[in-house]
Amino acid sequence: MGRAIDDRIEAEVILRPSDPSKNLGQPIRAETVEQLAAPKGAMKRISDKLRKFGFAVVAEGSASIATAGPKALFEKFFKLDSDADLKTQTLDVPDDLKDEAEGIYIQDRPTYFRH
């Protein structure tokens, strides 16, 4: 049987754009969104590194990667305080990803309602 859902954390890894200065201060539009795309090969390199560290790559977009893993892996890899609320903690980009990743944030779990 799989891990309990409470043990799983999901995060979004934001890739650095090819030219970060191109879109500074501009609204993101359909015609400008490609400027935010990562350099060729960056998506694969970061996804491969995340998998090597033990994370699952859930989805790859044009400018980000959704990743998931057990809470213990996130605590170890990102040096999180296991007693603190995850929503209040900042994830520093590890040295292994700094060249191509701009930021990482923990995604909130969906809220379900019962009627």
C-alpha positions, -999 to 999 in steps of 0.1 A, spaced: 0 0 0 12 36 -7 22 63 17 -4 82 36 -14 114 19 -3 134 49 33 123 43 34 137 7 44 173 -1 41 189 -35 61 218 -47 66 239 -78 101 246 -91 102 278 -112 129 277 -139 150 307 -148 140 321 -182 165 322 -210 167 360 -207 153 372 -174 156 409 -184 132 406 -213 100 405 -194 108 427 -164 77 447 -154 57 436 -184 23 418 -180 24 382 -191 3 378 -223 -1 350 -248 24 368 -271 50 372 -244 47 340 -224 74 323 -245 99 348 -231 96 331 -197 105 297 -211 137 281 -197 167 276 -219 167 245 -241 175 214 -220 170 230 -186 137 213 -180 152 178 -185 184 186 -165 164 198 -135 138 170 -137 166 144 -139 183 160 -108 150 160 -89 145 123 -97 181 115 -87 174 131 -53 143 110 -48 115 133 -58 87 124 -82 83 147 -112 45 151 -114 43 175 -144 65 197 -166 53 230 -180 71 256 -201 85 274 -171 80 252 -141 82 216 -128 57 201 -103 75 178 -80 64 157 -50 79 135 -23 77 123 13 78 150 40 111 136 53 128 140 19 116 177 18 128 183 53 162 168 46 168 183 11 155 218 19 165 217 56 130 224 68 119 226 104 98 195 109 78 212 137 70 244 118 40 250 95 51 242 60 31 272 46 53 296 66 87 282 55 107 295 26 124 269 4 159 280 -6 170 268 -40 197 242 -33 232 248 -49 226 218 -72 197 237 -89 206 274 -85 219 278 -120 186 269 -136 159 272 -109 147 306 -98 125 296 -69 106 268 -52 74 269 -33 52 244 -16 18 240 -31 -13 241 -10 -34 209 -9 -68 212 -25 -97 219 -2 -126 196 -5 -161 203 8 -186 178 21 -223 185 16 
